[in-house]
Amino acid sequence: MPNIKNISSLRQYTAVLDEVEKGNPVFLTRDGKGKYAIIDIEEYDSMREALWGRLFEELDDARRSGHEQGWISLETARERLKRDG
């Protein structure tokens, strides 16, 4: 179950930080809406590495596709994005 607290809980920030564990972030709300997430630094590093790894895989796939299937102009790419976006 998510650990959700109002941002005013940070008045006792050490108590809030003590609740943060790997796999158990603390979510802070402001005016009843989600605003911040406090996560364990190891979990943050893992997420960051996974996202960067995926980005570089996608970029490598795009480069390979360009070499194999040919490149398109910037104007063509913009037109496709407008059409498909």
N, C-alpha and C positions, 0 to 999 in steps of 0.2 A: 504494500500500500504506500503511495507517495507521501513523503514528509513535506507538508505544505504549511508555511508560516507567513504571517503578516510581516512586512518589512520592519515594523516597530519592534519585532522580536530581537532585532539586532542591538537593542539597548543592553541586552545580556548576551553579547556576541560570543563569549566563550562557551556558554551553554549551547548556543546554536551550532557552533563549530564542532563541539564535542559529538554532535549527532551525525556529522558527515562521516561516512565510511565508504569504502569501495563498494559500488553497487547500490548505495543508499544516499543519493544526493538530497540536499535540502532545497526546496523551491520556495522563493520569496514572492509574495504578492504585494502589489500597491494598488489601492483603490479597488480591491477585489479581483484584479487581473494579474496573471503571471507576469513577472518582470525579470527575475534573476534565478539562476541555478548555482548552487555551490556544490562542487564535486571534488572528490579525492584527486590529487595531482597525478597519481599513477593512472587513474581512469581517464583523466584529461589527456595525458600523453598518449595513451593507447588510442583514443578516439582521433586525436590529431594525426598520428602516424597512419591510421587506417584511411582517413580522408585524403591525406597527401598521397599515399600509395595508390589509391583509386584514381585520383586526379592524374598522376603520372602515367598510370596504365592507359587511361582514356586518351591522353595526349600522344602516347606511343602508338596506340591503335590508329589515331587520326593521321599521324605521320606515315605509318605503314600504308594506310588506305590511300593517301595522297600519292605515294610512290607507285603503288600497284594500279590504281584506277585513274590516276591523273588528278591534277590540282584544279580548283575552280578559282575564279577571280573574286576579289573582295565584293564587287558589286553583285555578282551572282549569289554569293553567300548572304548578303544583306537582303536581297529579294526573296530568297528561300526562307529566311528567318521571319520576314514580314508576312509572307504567305502562310507559313506553318505556325507562326507564333500567335 
